[in-house]
Amino acid sequence: MFYIIPISICAVAAMFVGSVLLLLFVENRRFWKNLEQGGAPTEATPAKVNLIIPCKGKPEGARKNIEAFLLQDHPNFRITFSIESTADPITPLIRELQREYRHIESKIVIAGSARSCGQKVHNLLAAVEQIKDDVDIFAFADMDALVKPSWLRWLAVGVGRENCGARSGYRWMVPACNNIPTLIGVSINNSIATCLGKNRQNLVWGGSWAVHRKVFQQAGIGASWSHVLSDDLAASRAIRNSSFDGKALRIHYVPQCLCETDTEFTWSSLFEFVIRQLKITRLYAFGHWAMALLALLVTQVGLWGSVVAWSSVMLTGERGTRPTLLMFAFVSIYLLGVARASIRQSMARRIFPQWRRQPIARYFDLFLWPVTGLFALVLLLISSIGKRVSWSNIHYRVESGGRTMILSRNIESESWPVRTTRSVPQPKMTSRAALPAESVGQQQS
C-alpha cells in the first residue's frame, strides 16, 4: 500500500485547489452581479467603432448571427467583413444582408490567401489596413457568435481609458443536441468562461473584444500578428507587455459580452477542436496552459486515486481511520466540484435566462464534472506534444516564438483547388496586397 501516501497528498492538494477555485467562482459571481447592477453603459459622445468580422465557410445558420451584428444599438459604428476569396460560400449571404441593411455602413475586404500567418489573422490585418482614420476603436468578433443588441456598447465603453488595454467577452456554448461529445465540449468551454472576472490574468478572446486604435498601434498588435496563428493570444501578450501613459495595461473581462454559440460535436470534431485550442494555448500562453494542467492533474489524481486507494484498502479487509479518510477526500473533492458547477450555472442564468431550458446540459455539468475533467486532462496531455495545428482545412506548424508556417491546404470547393505553400516573408501592413473593398452604407469607401 505504498501508494496511499502520495494519493493522500494529492487528495489534500486537490481539496486545496478546489477550495481556491470555489473562492474564485464566488468572487467572479459577485463581479458579474455588480457589473450587471450598474445598468447598460451610456456615453455622451460615444467613440466611433469599426467592427471587424473575419468570415469563412457555409452560410447555414450564419444569417441570424451576422444579422445580430448589423442590429447593434451602438450609435456610431461600421462593419468590415473580411474574407479570403469571393469564392467563399459565405459571400452571397453577406452581400444579401448588406443590401437589406443599407443604413449600416459596411464593406467586404477580400484578403487573399495567407502566406506566413493564420488565415484568420491575415484577414484581420487586411481589414485593419483599410480602416479609416476617423475610427477610434477596433472591435473584433467571430461569425459564429450570437450577440445581443447592447453587446457593442458594453464592449467599447471605456476602452483606452486609464489602464484599460482591451475589453473582452467569451463564448458560451449552447448544445444543439444532447449527445455525449457535445455535453463534454460544452462543459469544458463554459467552465473556462466563469473563471474569467476581475483579475490580472484575463486573456483576450478573439470572438468578442475591442481595443483603442492608439493601444493597438502602441502595443504593436499589428506587428505581433504578422507571423502568428493565434490572433487573440498574440494580442493578449502584446497588451500585457505594454503600458500607456506610465500605466500597465490590463484586459478587462465583460460578462455582458458573452456570446452564445450553438454547438454540436461528434467525437472526432470534439477531439480536433479541444486539442487545437489547448495546443495553441500551450504555444502562445504556456503559463495558463501549465496552470490548467497542474490543477486538473492534482484534482483528477486526488479524486480517482482516492477511490482506487479506498477500494484497495477495503479489499484487504482493513477498517478504521485510513479508509474513512480516503472516502472523505473523495466526497469532499466531488462536492467542491459540484459547488463550483452550481455557481457556474447561476452565473450563466444571469446573462442567459434561457439556459434554464437546457436541463440535460446543466445536470451533466453539475454532477458528471469528474468525467469532463478526466477527459480534459487526457486532451491536455495530448496537446503537450507537437507543433502542428489544423484549422479550417489549413495545416500549420508553429515554431518557437509563435512564428507560423503554412504546410498545406485541403480541398474546400471546386474553385479552391488543393495547393501546398511554403513559408513566405509577409509584407508589412502598409504594403499588404488586399484586394479593393466592396462598400455599402451611408458613406461609400
C-alpha positions in Angstrom: 0.0 0.0 0.0 3.0 2.3 -0.6 0.9 4.4 -3.0 -1.6 5.5 -0.2 0.8 8.3 0.9 1.2 10.0 -2.5 -2.5 9.6 -3.2 -3.3 11.2 0.2 -1.0 14.1 -0.6 -2.8 14.6 -4.0 -6.2 14.4 -2.3 -5.2 17.1 0.2 -3.8 19.2 -2.7 -7.0 18.7 -4.7 -9.1 19.9 -1.8 -6.9 23.0 -1.6 -7.2 23.6 -5.3 -10.9 23.0 -5.3 -11.4 25.5 -2.4 -9.3 28.1 -4.2 -11.3 27.7 -7.3 -14.6 27.8 -5.4 -13.5 31.2 -3.9 -12.6 32.4 -7.4 -16.0 31.5 -8.7 -17.7 33.2 -5.7 -15.7 36.4 -6.4 -16.4 36.2 -10.1 -20.1 35.8 -9.4 -20.1 38.9 -7.3 -18.2 40.8 -10.0 -20.7 39.7 -12.7 -23.7 40.7 -10.4 -22.2 44.1 -9.5 -21.4 44.9 -13.1 -24.9 44.0 -14.2 -26.5 46.2 -11.4 -24.7 49.2 -12.9 -27.0 49.2 -15.8 -26.3 49.4 -19.5 -23.4 51.8 -20.3 -24.0 55.2 -21.8 -21.7 57.8 -23.1 -22.4 61.4 -24.0 -20.1 61.2 -27.1 -19.5 57.5 -28.0 -16.3 56.8 -29.8 -16.5 55.6 -33.4 -16.1 51.9 -33.7 -15.1 49.7 -36.6 -16.3 46.1 -36.1 -14.2 43.6 -38.0 -15.6 40.1 -38.6 -13.5 37.5 -40.4 -15.9 35.2 -42.3 -15.5 31.8 -43.8 -17.5 28.7 -44.5 -21.0 27.6 -45.2 -23.9 30.1 -44.6 -26.2 27.6 -42.9 -27.2 29.1 -39.5 -25.0 32.2 -40.0 -27.7 34.6 -41.0 -29.0 35.3 -37.5 -25.5 35.8 -36.2 -24.4 38.3 -38.9 -27.8 40.0 -38.7 -27.3 40.4 -34.9 -24.1 42.4 -35.6 -26.0 44.7 -38.0 -28.7 45.3 -35.4 -26.3 46.7 -32.7 -27.7 49.7 -30.8 -24.3 51.5 -30.7 -24.9 54.9 -32.3 -21.6 55.2 -34.1 -20.2 52.1 -35.8 -19.4 50.5 -39.1 -18.7 46.9 -40.0 -15.9 45.3 -42.1 -16.4 41.7 -43.3 -13.1 40.2 -44.2 -12.9 37.1 -46.4 -10.2 35.2 -48.1 -11.9 35.0 -51.5 -15.1 35.8 -53.2 -15.4 32.1 -53.8 -16.1 31.6 -50.1 -19.7 30.3 -49.7 -20.5 32.9 -47.1 -20.0 35.8 -49.6 -23.5 35.8 -51.1 -25.1 35.9 -47.7 -23.0 38.9 -46.6 -23.9 40.8 -49.8 -27.6 40.0 -49.3 -27.6 41.3 -45.7 -25.7 44.4 -46.8 -28.5 45.2 -49.2 -31.1 44.6 -46.5 -29.3 46.9 -44.0 -28.0 49.6 -46.3 -28.4 52.1 -43.5 -25.5 50.4 -41.7 -22.1 51.3 -43.2 -20.3 48.1 -44.1 -17.8 46.7 -46.5 -16.2 43.5 -47.6 -12.4 43.2 -47.7 -11.0 40.4 -49.8 -7.8 39.5 -48.1 -6.4 36.7 -50.3 -4.6 33.7 -49.1 -2.3 33.8 -46.1 1.4 33.0 -46.6 3.1 33.1 -43.2 0.4 33.6 -40.6 -3.0 32.1 -39.8 -5.7 32.8 -42.4 -7.9 34.5 -39.8 -5.0 36.7 -38.7 -4.3 37.5 -42.4 -8.0 38.5 -42.8 -7.8 40.7 -39.7 -4.7 42.5 -40.9 -6.1 43.2 -44.3 -9.2 44.7 -42.7 -7.3 46.8 -40.2 -5.2 48.3 -43.0 -8.4 49.7 -44.7 -10.0 51.2 -41.6 -10.5 55.0 -41.9 -8.5 57.4 -39.8 -11.7 58.7 -38.0 -12.2 55.4 -36.2 -11.2 55.4 -32.5 -11.9 51.7 -31.5 -11.3 48.4 -33.3 -13.8 45.7 -32.3 -13.4 42.1 -33.4 -15.9 39.2 -33.5 -16.3 35.7 -34.8 -19.0 34.9 -37.3 -20.4 32.0 -35.2 -21.0 34.3 -32.1 -24.6 35.3 -31.5 -24.6 38.7 -29.7 -27.2 40.8 -28.0 -28.1 44.3 -29.3 -26.2 46.0 -26.5 -23.1 43.9 -27.0 -21.0 46.5 -28.9 -21.9 49.3 -26.4 -20.7 47.1 -23.5 -17.6 46.1 -25.4 -16.5 49.6 -26.5 -17.2 51.7 -23.4 -14.1 52.8 -21.6 -11.6 51.2 -24.0 -8.3 53.1 -24.0 -9.0 55.0 -20.7 -6.8 54.7 -17.7 -5.2 51.2 -17.8 -7.9 49.5 -20.0 -5.8 48.0 -22.8 -8.8 46.0 -24.1 -12.2 44.7 -23.2 -13.2 41.2 -23.9 -16.1 38.7 -23.7 -16.0 35.0 -24.3 -18.2 32.3 -25.9 -20.9 30.4 -24.0 -21.7 27.2 -25.8 -25.3 26.1 -26.1 -25.8 22.4 -27.1 -27.7 21.9 -30.3 -28.1 18.3 -29.3 -27.5 16.3 -26.1 -25.0 13.6 -27.3 -22.1 12.9 -25.0 -19.4 14.7 -27.1 -21.4 17.9 -27.2 -22.2 17.8 -23.5 -18.5 17.3 -22.7 -17.4 20.1 -25.0 -20.0 22.5 -23.7 -19.0 21.7 -20.1 -15.3 22.2 -20.7 -15.8 25.5 -22.6 -18.3 27.0 -20.2 -16.2 26.2 -17.1 -13.5 28.4 -18.7 -15.9 31.3 -19.2 -16.7 31.5 -15.5 -13.1 31.5 -14.5 -12.9 35.0 -16.0 -13.6 38.0 -13.9 -11.9 41.0 -12.2 -8.3 39.7 -12.2 -5.0 40.4 -13.9 -4.8 37.0 -15.7 -7.5 37.7 -18.2 -6.8 37.0 -21.9 -8.4 38.4 -24.9 -10.9 36.1 -26.7 -10.8 36.7 -30.5 -14.5 36.3 -30.9 -15.5 39.2 -28.8 -13.0 42.0 -27.9 -12.2 45.7 -28.5 -9.1 47.8 -28.4 -8.5 51.5 -28.9 -6.6 52.4 -32.0 -3.8 54.1 -30.0 -3.3 51.0 -27.9 -3.4 48.8 -31.0 -0.6 50.8 -32.5 1.5 51.5 -29.4 1.4 47.8 -28.2 2.4 46.7 -31.7 -0.5 44.3 -32.1 -0.4 44.5 -35.9 3.3 43.7 -36.0 2.8 40.9 -33.5 0.2 39.4 -35.8 2.4 39.3 -38.9 3.7 35.7 -38.4 1.4 34.1 -35.9 -1.5 31.7 -35.9 -3.4 33.0 -32.8 -4.8 36.5 -33.1 -6.2 36.7 -29.5 -3.3 35.2 -27.6 -0.7 37.2 -29.5 -2.8 40.4 -28.9 -3.0 39.5 -25.2 0.7 39.1 -24.9 1.3 42.4 -26.7 -1.2 44.3 -24.5 0.0 42.8 -21.2 3.7 43.7 -22.1 2.8 47.3 -22.8 2.0 50.4 -20.8 0.2 53.6 -21.7 0.8 57.0 -20.0 3.0 55.1 -17.5 0.3 52.6 -16.5 0.5 48.9 -17.2 -2.3 47.9 -19.5 -4.9 45.3 -18.4 -7.5 43.3 -20.2 -11.0 43.9 -18.7 -13.5 41.0 -18.9 -17.1 42.0 -19.6 -19.7 39.2 -18.8 -22.3 41.1 -20.8 -20.1 40.4 -23.9 -20.5 36.6 -23.5 -21.7 35.3 -26.9 -23.9 32.3 -27.4 -22.5 29.7 -29.8 -24.7 26.9 -31.0 -22.6 23.8 -30.7 -22.8 20.2 -31.9 -19.8 17.9 -31.6 -19.0 14.4 -32.8 -16.2 12.6 -31.0 -13.8 13.4 -33.9 -14.7 17.1 -34.0 -14.5 17.4 -30.2 -11.0 16.0 -30.2 -10.0 18.2 -33.0 -11.4 21.4 -31.5 -10.3 20.9 -27.9 -6.8 19.7 -28.8 -6.3 22.6 -31.3 -7.4 25.2 -28.7 -5.2 23.6 -26.0 -2.2 23.3 -28.3 -2.5 26.9 -29.4 -2.7 28.0 -25.7 0.5 26.0 -24.9 2.4 27.6 -27.8 1.3 31.2 -27.1 0.3 31.3 -23.4 2.3 28.5 -21.8 1.8 29.8 -18.2 -2.0 29.5 -18.5 -1.8 26.0 -20.1 0.6 24.8 -17.4 -1.6 26.0 -14.6 -4.6 24.3 -16.1 -2.6 21.1 -16.5 -1.4 21.2 -12.9 -4.9 22.0 -11.4 -6.5 19.2 -13.4 -3.8 16.7 -12.7 -3.9 17.3 -9.0 -7.7 17.2 -8.9 -8.1 14.1 -11.0 -5.4 12.1 -9.3 -6.8 13.1 -5.9 -10.4 12.3 -6.9 -9.9 9.0 -8.7 -6.8 8.0 -6.7 -8.9 8.2 -3.5 -11.5 5.8 -5.0 -8.8 3.3 -6.1 -7.0 3.5 -2.8 -10.2 3.1 -0.8 -11.2 0.1 -2.9 -7.8 -1.5 -2.4 -7.9 -0.9 1.3 -11.4 -2.3 1.7 -10.5 -5.4 -0.3 -7.8 -6.2 2.2 -10.4 -6.1 5.0 -8.9 -3.1 6.7 -11.2 -0.9 8.7 -10.6 2.2 10.7 -9.2 5.7 10.0 -7.5 5.2 6.7 -10.4 4.1 4.5 -12.6 6.7 6.2 -10.2 9.5 5.4 -9.9 8.3 1.8 -13.6 8.3 1.3 -13.8 11.7 3.0 -11.3 13.0 0.5 -13.3 11.7 -2.5 -16.6 13.1 -1.2 -15.0 16.5 -0.4 -13.4 16.9 -3.8 -16.6 15.8 -5.6 -18.8 18.2 -3.6 -16.3 21.1 -4.2 -16.7 20.4 -7.9 -20.5 20.3 -7.7 -20.5 23.6 -5.7 -18.3 25.3 -8.5 -20.7 23.9 -11.2 -23.7 25.2 -9.3 -22.2 28.7 -9.0 -21.3 28.5 -12.7 -24.9 27.7 -13.6 -26.2 30.6 -11.6 -23.7 32.9 -13.3 -24.8 31.8 -16.7 -28.5 32.3 -15.9 -27.8 36.0 -15.1 -26.7 36.5 -18.7 -28.7 33.8 -20.5 -32.0 33.2 -18.7 -32.9 30.7 -21.4 -30.1 28.5 -20.0 -32.8 27.1 -17.7 -34.2 25.4 -20.7 -31.1 23.2 -21.0 -31.6 20.8 -18.1 -29.6 17.9 -19.5 -26.5 20.1 -20.2 -26.9 21.7 -16.7 -27.2 18.4 -14.8 -24.4 16.9 -16.8 -22.1 19.8 -15.9 -23.3 19.7 -12.3 -22.9 16.1 -11.4 -20.7 14.5 -14.1 -17.9 17.0 -13.9 -15.3 14.3 -12.9 -15.9 12.7 -16.3 -15.4 16.1 -18.1 -12.3 16.8 -16.0 -10.7 13.5 -16.8 -11.4 13.9 -20.5 -9.9 17.4 -20.4 -6.9 16.1 -18.6 -6.3 13.5 -21.3 -6.6 16.1 -24.0 -4.3 18.5 -22.2 -1.6 15.7 -22.1 -2.1 15.0 -25.8 -1.8 18.7 -26.5 1.7 18.8 -24.9 3.1 17.0 -27.9 3.8 18.5 -31.3 3.7 21.9 -33.0 1.4 21.1 -35.9 -2.1 22.6 -35.9 -5.0 22.1 -38.3 -7.6 24.8 -38.5 -10.3 25.4 -41.1 -8.7 23.0 -43.6 -5.3 24.6 -43.4 -2.4 22.8 -41.7 0.2 24.9 -39.8 3.4 24.4 -38.0 4.1 26.9 -35.1 7.8 27.4 -34.5 9.5 29.0 -31.4 8.2 32.4 -30.6 4.9 31.6 -32.2 6.1 32.1 -35.8 3.8 30.2 -38.2 4.5 28.2 -41.3 1.6 27.1 -43.6 2.2 23.4 -44.6 -0.8 22.7 -46.8 -4.4 23.3 -47.6 -7.2 20.8 -48.1 -9.8 20.8 -50.8 -12.6 23.2 -49.8 -14.5 23.6 -53.1 -14.1 23.2 -56.8 -13.0 26.8 -57.1 -10.4 26.4 -54.2 -8.0 23.7 -55.5 -5.5 21.9 -53.3 -2.3 23.9 -53.1 0.8 23.5 -50.9 2.6 26.6 -49.8 5.9 27.3 -48.0 6.6 30.0 -45.5 7.0 33.2 -47.4 8.1 36.6 -45.8 4.9 38.5 -45.1 4.6 42.0 -46.5 4.4 44.9 -44.0 1.0 46.1 -43.1 1.5 49.3 -45.1 2.0 47.3 -48.2 -0.4 44.4 -47.7 -1.9 43.4 -51.0 -5.5 43.1 -50.1 -8.0 43.5 -53.0 -10.2 46.6 -53.1 -13.0 46.6 -50.6 -16.7 46.4 -51.6 -18.6 49.0 -49.6 -22.2 49.5 -48.7 -23.7 52.1 -46.4 -24.1 55.8 -45.6 -20.6 56.7 -46.7 -19.1 55.0 -49.7 -15.4 53.9 -49.4 
